[in-house]
Amino acid sequence: MLSLVWVFLLFPHPLFLLYIYPLSFATSIAPHTNLSLSLSFSFSLLFTSLFFMGAIDVSVIAKTEGESMVKREEERMREAEYLKGVRHLCDTGVTKVPSRYILPAPERPHIVRCGDISSSHNLKLPIIDLSLLHTPKRAVALEALSMACKEYGFFQVVNHGIPSEVIKDMIDVSKRFFGMPYDEREKYMSSDLRSPVRYGTSFNQIKDRVFCWRDFLKLNCQPLESVLPFWPSSPADMRDKTIAYANGMKSLFKELMSAILESLGVSKKVLSEFDDGSHLMVVNCFPPCPEPNLTLGMPPHSDYGFLTLLLQDQVAGLQVQYKDEWVTIEPVPGAFVVNIGDHLEIFSNGIYKSILHRVLVNSLQNRISIASLHSMPIEKVISTAAELVSESSPKRYMDTDFATFLNYISSTETKKKNFLESRKLTCTRDQTTEGQLC
């Protein structure tokens, strides 16, 4: 068949298509059989008869095929451009959102004015003063923490002990990283979900049906001494600033987990598991978007770990689903937003639940956020705390581990809380089965 194509390229007479098209069609429906030759001969006679009767214009067929090939090549080139990220797209001077980023109408955000995400649907999350945990008011702080976890699944923490200079430096170096030329950022691009450093775009660029208006830099932080050589060396102070921030996040996470375990009334022995626990830092960049009402920075989702600690610059964008409404979280200077992850929901047997959240974009300002996702070691199986399972409160979730999560997101488009939904159980006194909640 390939030899025939070469002949056509050398002698491009339109009549040659009367053989190529029928043979291609016949081979596609009966490959590697004598039937294809018979079908080819029959279709050739049919095409030839139609041609001489004037029913087929071979030049039109050739033109249509050529146009189709050009369109496919243009689509391939556009897709390659999209994979370079929205920062690169914005640098080219894009003035409209490409169709690859446009959500179906029911999934689009409701933005009253282009570039303005402020609205009456704002939410002031509970603010937990961590300094109270070291005073006689510890019980009061633990009660406020428990209420925030049960009612909202999100809260903000202040007086957390992380120096303001460390916070400022992390925001600053993140902005400078995304401000570097694309050729410099491209060095860290990878589609390997297990890579110690990964620069990319969208939410899950391998599986996303519609792309998100977001670029990211993911840094594995555990074990730090092993992954550090893979981290970006530009800007020159990137590693030093990020190490200081990562160490602060690990300490803050362990302090929060100690308080959360106490609020649940379970043993704190599990705390030692977090010493070598997984720690992923995700630096997000949401460039200005020309049509923010058509797309999202991140789609509705929950986080997989125990806790996520989020640092925002002072540009709003984070929304959580609260009482079936999407509400914007107002940034609090110097505070961290903390949210419950899927692993903590499993561990707490559903007492504390992970909550859907998403990110809006705007047309005026670049937005930077840094998320630190923490859990147990990646090889550790996550299971429900034994103290929280009883006859009146049976186990609600299957055990899970990080490999199961990676395999899941590698094979399907991540939507909302679909991974956690896949871990739910149907329970009776005598048996458990997958699929439905107890």
C-alpha positions in Angstrom: 0.0 0.0 0.0 2.9 2.4 0.9 4.4 1.8 -2.6 1.2 2.9 -4.2 1.2 6.1 -2.2 4.8 6.8 -3.5 3.6 6.2 -7.0 0.8 8.7 -6.5 3.3 11.3 -5.1 5.4 10.8 -8.2 2.5 10.7 -10.7 -0.3 12.7 -9.0 -3.0 12.1 -11.6 -6.5 12.3 -10.1 -7.5 9.0 -11.7 -5.0 7.2 -9.4 -7.4 8.1 -6.5 -9.9 5.7 -8.1 -7.6 2.9 -7.0 -6.2 4.3 -3.7 -9.5 5.2 -2.1 -11.3 1.9 -2.8 -8.3 -0.1 -1.7 -7.9 2.0 1.5 -11.6 1.5 2.4 -11.6 -2.2 1.5 -8.5 -2.8 3.6 -9.9 -1.0 6.6 -13.0 -3.2 6.7 -11.2 -6.5 5.8 -7.5 -6.2 6.7 -4.9 -8.9 5.9 -7.4 -11.1 3.9 -8.1 -11.9 0.3 -11.5 -10.4 0.9 -10.0 -7.0 0.8 -8.7 -7.5 -2.7 -12.1 -8.6 -3.9 -13.7 -5.6 -2.2 -11.1 -3.3 -3.6 -11.8 -4.5 -7.2 -15.6 -4.1 -6.7 -15.2 -0.6 -5.2 -12.8 0.3 -8.0 -15.3 -0.6 -10.6 -18.0 1.3 -8.7 -15.8 4.5 -8.3 -14.7 4.3 -11.9 -18.3 4.0 -13.2 -19.4 6.9 -11.0 -16.4 9.0 -12.1 -17.1 8.6 -15.9 -20.8 9.2 -15.2 -19.8 12.5 -13.6 -21.1 11.5 -10.1 -17.6 11.8 -8.5 -15.2 14.7 -8.9 -11.8 13.3 -7.8 -10.2 16.7 -7.6 -12.8 17.7 -5.0 -11.9 14.5 -3.0 -8.2 15.3 -3.2 -8.8 18.9 -2.1 -11.0 17.8 0.8 -8.4 15.3 2.0 -5.7 17.9 1.7 -7.7 20.4 3.7 -8.4 17.7 6.3 -4.7 17.0 6.7 -3.9 20.7 7.1 -6.6 21.0 9.8 -5.3 18.0 11.7 -1.8 19.5 11.6 -3.0 22.9 12.8 -4.9 21.2 15.7 -1.7 19.2 16.6 0.3 22.5 16.7 -2.4 24.2 18.8 -2.4 21.3 21.3 1.4 21.5 21.5 1.1 25.3 22.3 -1.5 24.6 25.0 0.8 22.1 26.7 3.3 24.9 27.1 0.9 26.5 29.6 -1.2 29.6 30.0 1.8 31.7 31.0 3.3 31.1 27.6 -0.2 31.6 26.0 -0.5 35.0 27.7 3.0 36.0 26.6 1.9 35.5 22.9 -0.7 38.2 23.4 -3.9 36.0 23.5 -7.1 38.2 23.7 -9.7 35.4 23.7 -9.9 32.1 25.6 -9.1 29.3 23.2 -11.9 26.6 22.8 -9.7 24.1 24.6 -10.2 26.0 27.9 -13.9 26.8 27.5 -16.1 24.9 30.0 -19.7 23.7 29.1 -22.1 26.4 30.1 -23.4 24.7 33.3 -19.9 24.3 34.6 -18.8 27.9 34.1 -18.4 30.3 37.1 -20.8 33.1 37.6 -18.8 36.3 37.5 -20.8 39.5 37.6 -18.1 41.8 36.0 -15.2 40.5 33.9 -12.1 40.5 36.1 -14.0 41.1 39.3 -14.6 38.0 41.5 -15.9 39.9 44.5 -19.5 39.3 45.3 -22.0 39.0 48.1 -21.1 35.2 48.2 -18.0 35.7 50.3 -17.2 33.6 53.3 -15.1 34.4 56.4 -13.7 31.0 57.5 -13.2 30.3 61.2 -9.9 31.7 62.3 -8.0 29.5 64.7 -5.4 31.2 66.9 -2.7 28.6 67.3 -1.0 30.4 70.1 -4.0 29.5 72.4 -3.0 25.8 72.1 -0.1 26.7 74.5 -2.2 28.5 77.1 -4.9 27.5 79.6 -7.4 28.2 76.8 -6.2 25.1 74.9 -9.6 23.4 75.4 -11.4 26.4 73.8 -9.1 26.3 70.8 -9.6 22.6 70.3 -13.3 23.0 70.4 -13.1 25.8 67.8 -10.9 23.6 65.7 -13.3 20.7 65.9 -16.3 22.9 64.9 -14.4 24.3 61.9 -13.5 20.7 60.7 -17.0 19.5 61.1 -18.9 22.5 59.8 -16.6 23.8 57.1 -13.8 21.4 56.3 -11.7 24.6 55.9 -10.3 27.1 58.4 -7.6 29.8 58.6 -4.8 29.8 61.1 -3.0 32.8 62.6 -0.1 33.1 65.1 1.3 30.0 63.6 4.9 30.7 64.2 6.0 30.9 60.5 8.1 34.1 60.2 6.6 36.7 57.9 9.9 36.9 56.0 9.7 33.3 55.1 6.2 33.8 53.8 7.2 36.9 51.8 10.2 35.2 50.3 8.2 32.2 49.1 5.7 34.4 47.3 8.4 36.5 45.8 10.6 33.6 44.5 7.5 31.9 43.1 6.6 35.0 41.1 10.1 35.2 39.8 10.1 31.5 38.7 6.9 31.9 36.6 8.4 35.2 35.3 11.4 33.4 33.7 11.4 32.7 30.0 9.5 29.6 28.8 12.7 27.9 27.8 13.9 28.0 31.4 10.7 26.7 32.9 10.4 24.0 30.2 13.4 22.2 31.6 11.2 20.9 34.4 8.2 19.7 32.3 7.3 16.1 32.8 4.2 13.9 32.4 5.5 11.4 35.1 3.3 11.8 38.1 6.0 10.3 40.3 8.7 12.8 39.2 10.4 14.7 42.1 9.8 17.9 40.2 7.2 18.6 37.6 6.3 21.8 35.7 3.0 21.6 33.9 -0.4 23.1 33.1 -4.1 22.6 33.8 -5.3 20.2 36.5 -4.4 16.8 35.0 -3.2 17.7 31.5 -3.0 14.0 30.5 -6.7 13.4 31.1 -8.4 16.8 31.2 -11.2 17.1 28.7 -11.1 20.9 29.1 -7.9 22.6 30.2 -7.7 24.9 33.3 -6.2 28.4 33.3 -3.3 27.4 35.5 0.4 26.6 35.4 2.1 24.8 38.3 5.4 23.7 39.7 5.2 20.5 41.8 8.0 19.8 44.2 8.3 16.6 46.2 9.7 17.5 49.6 10.3 14.1 51.1 13.0 13.0 51.7 14.3 16.5 51.2 18.0 15.6 50.9 17.2 13.2 48.1 14.9 15.4 46.0 16.7 18.7 46.4 19.2 18.1 43.5 16.2 17.8 41.2 14.6 21.2 42.2 14.9 24.2 39.9 18.3 26.0 40.3 16.8 29.2 38.9 16.1 31.7 40.3 19.4 31.4 42.1 17.7 31.6 45.6 14.8 29.3 44.7 16.1 26.3 46.6 17.1 28.1 49.8 13.8 30.1 50.0 11.8 26.9 49.3 13.7 24.8 51.9 13.0 27.3 54.6 9.3 27.4 53.7 9.0 23.6 53.4 10.5 23.0 56.8 8.1 25.5 58.3 5.1 23.8 56.7 6.2 20.4 58.0 6.4 21.7 61.6 3.0 23.5 61.3 1.4 20.4 59.8 2.5 18.2 62.7 1.3 20.8 65.3 -2.1 20.9 63.6 -2.4 17.1 63.3 -1.6 16.8 67.0 -4.4 19.1 67.8 -6.8 17.4 65.4 -6.1 13.9 66.8 -6.8 15.3 70.3 -10.0 16.8 69.0 -11.1 13.4 67.6 -10.2 11.7 70.9 -7.8 9.2 69.3 -4.3 8.1 70.2 -1.4 10.3 69.1 0.8 7.4 68.4 0.1 7.9 64.7 2.0 11.2 64.8 5.3 9.5 64.4 4.1 8.2 61.0 4.2 11.8 59.7 7.9 12.3 60.5 8.7 10.6 57.1 5.3 11.3 55.7 4.7 12.5 52.1 5.0 16.2 51.5 4.1 17.7 48.1 4.4 21.4 47.5 2.4 22.8 44.6 3.2 26.3 43.4 0.3 27.6 41.3 0.3 30.5 38.9 -3.0 31.8 37.5 -2.3 34.5 34.9 -4.8 37.2 34.0 -7.5 35.6 31.7 -9.2 37.6 29.0 -12.6 35.9 29.5 -12.6 34.6 33.1 -16.4 33.8 32.9 -15.6 30.9 30.5 -13.0 28.9 32.4 -11.6 28.0 35.8 -8.2 28.1 37.4 -8.9 24.7 39.0 -12.1 22.6 38.7 -14.1 21.4 41.7 -12.0 18.9 43.6 -10.9 17.6 47.0 -7.3 17.0 48.1 -6.0 13.5 48.6 -3.9 13.9 51.8 -4.6 14.5 55.5 -4.2 18.3 55.4 -3.4 20.9 52.8 -1.9 24.2 54.0 -2.4 27.0 51.5 -0.6 30.3 51.2 -2.3 32.9 49.0 -1.1 36.2 47.8 -3.7 38.9 48.4 -5.6 38.2 45.2 -8.9 36.4 45.8 -9.8 33.3 43.8 -10.3 30.3 46.1 -13.9 29.2 46.4 -15.3 26.4 48.6 -18.7 24.7 48.4 -20.6 25.6 51.5 -24.3 24.7 51.8 -24.5 23.9 48.1 -23.2 27.4 47.2 -19.8 28.5 45.8 -18.4 31.1 48.2 -15.1 33.0 47.9 -12.6 32.8 50.7 -11.3 36.3 51.5 -7.5 36.2 52.0 -6.3 37.2 55.5 -2.8 38.7 55.6 -0.3 36.4 57.2 -2.8 33.5 57.6 -2.8 30.0 56.1 -5.9 28.4 54.8 -6.1 24.8 56.0 -8.4 22.2 54.5 -9.3 18.5 55.3 -8.1 16.0 52.8 -9.6 12.6 51.7 -7.1 10.7 53.9 -8.3 12.5 57.0 -11.9 11.8 56.1 -11.1 8.1 55.8 -9.0 8.2 59.0 -11.8 10.0 60.9 -14.5 7.7 59.5 -16.3 10.6 58.0 -16.4 12.8 61.1 -14.2 15.4 59.4 -14.9 15.6 55.7 -12.9 16.9 52.7 -14.7 19.7 50.9 -15.0 20.5 47.3 -13.2 23.7 46.3 -12.2 25.4 43.0 -10.3 28.4 41.8 -11.6 31.4 39.8 -9.4 33.5 37.6 -9.7 37.2 36.8 -8.7 39.5 33.9 -6.7 42.0 35.8 -4.2 40.4 38.1 -1.8 37.5 38.2 -2.5 35.2 41.2 0.1 33.0 43.1 -0.7 30.3 45.7 1.4 27.7 47.3 -0.2 24.5 48.5 1.5 22.0 50.9 -0.2 18.6 50.8 0.7 16.3 53.7 0.0 12.6 54.4 1.6 9.4 55.7 4.5 7.8 53.8 3.5 6.9 50.3 3.9 3.2 51.0 1.7 3.4 54.1 -1.8 2.1 54.0 -4.4 4.6 55.2 -7.1 3.1 57.3 -9.8 4.3 59.7 -8.7 4.9 63.3 -9.8 1.8 65.4 -11.2 4.1 68.1 -13.7 5.6 65.7 -15.2 2.2 64.5 -18.0 0.5 66.4 -21.2 -1.4 65.9 -23.2 1.9 65.9 -20.6 3.5 63.7 -19.2 0.9 61.2 -16.3 1.4 59.0 -17.3 3.6 56.0 -14.2 3.5 53.8 -11.9 0.9 52.3 -8.2 1.2 53.2 -6.1 3.0 50.6 -2.6 4.1 49.8 -0.8 6.6 47.6 -0.2 4.1 44.8 -3.9 3.5 44.5 -4.5 7.2 44.2 -1.9 7.7 41.5 -3.2 4.7 39.5 -6.7 6.2 39.7 -5.8 9.7 38.5 -3.6 8.2 35.8 -6.5 6.2 34.4 -9.4 8.6 34.6 -10.3 12.3 34.5 -10.4 13.5 38.1 -13.8 15.0 38.9 -15.0 16.4 42.2 -14.5 13.7 45.0 -14.7 10.7 42.7 -11.6 9.1 44.1 -13.0 9.2 47.6 -16.4 8.0 46.4 -14.6 4.9 44.9 -13.3 4.1 48.4 -16.7 4.0 50.2 -18.2 0.9 51.6 -21.6 -0.7 52.1 -21.6 -2.3 55.5 -23.6 -4.8 57.5 -22.6 -6.6 60.7 -21.3 -9.6 58.7 -19.8 -8.1 55.5 -18.5 -5.1 53.6 -18.8 -4.4 49.9 -17.7 -1.6 47.7 -19.9 1.0 46.2 -22.2 2.7 48.7 -21.8 4.5 52.0 -22.5 2.6 55.2 
